[in-house]
Amino acid sequence: MPIGKSDFELSMDELRVVARYAVESAQEVLPLFEEAKSEDLRPRLAIGAAW
C-alpha cells in the first residue's frame, strides 16, 4: 500500500512505546468498564495479551 501524506512509519521500538501507552491507558479505565459490563471479559483478556 502506498504511503500517503498523512501516513508515517514507526520502528518496532516506537510501536512498542505506542502499544505500552495504549495498554497502560486501557488498564486505568478497566475498572470502570468492568463495573458497567462485568460479564464482558474481552478488555481484560486484551490487556493481558498486550502485556
N, C-alpha and C positions, 0 to 999 in steps of 0.2 A: 504494500500500500504506500503510495507516495506521501511524503511529509508535506503538510500544508503550512501556511503562515502561522497558524496558532498551535501547531504541533511542536513537540520538542522531545529530545531523547534524554533518558536518565541512565546513569550507570547502575550496576547492580547494587553498589553501596548506597547510592541515592534512593533507589527503590526500597531498600531495607529501612532507611530513615523514614520515608513516607509511610511504609507499612507499619512501622513501630508507632508513629504518631496516630495513625488511624486506629490501631488496636488499643492503644492507651486511652484514646478519646472514647471509644466504644465501651471500654471497661468501666469508665467513670459513670456512664449513664445506664449501664446494665441493670443495676438495682431498681431504677425507675421503671424500666421496661418490664422486668420480672414481676414487679408489684402489680402492674396492669395486666400482664399476659403470662402468668406463672406457668401455664401449660406449654408454652412455646419454648422449646429448648434450643432452637436454631441459633439465636445470637450467642448464647453461652458456648455452644459447640464450635461456632465460627471463631470466636475469640480464642478458644483453646487451640484450635487448628492453626491460627495465625501465630501464636506463641511458639 
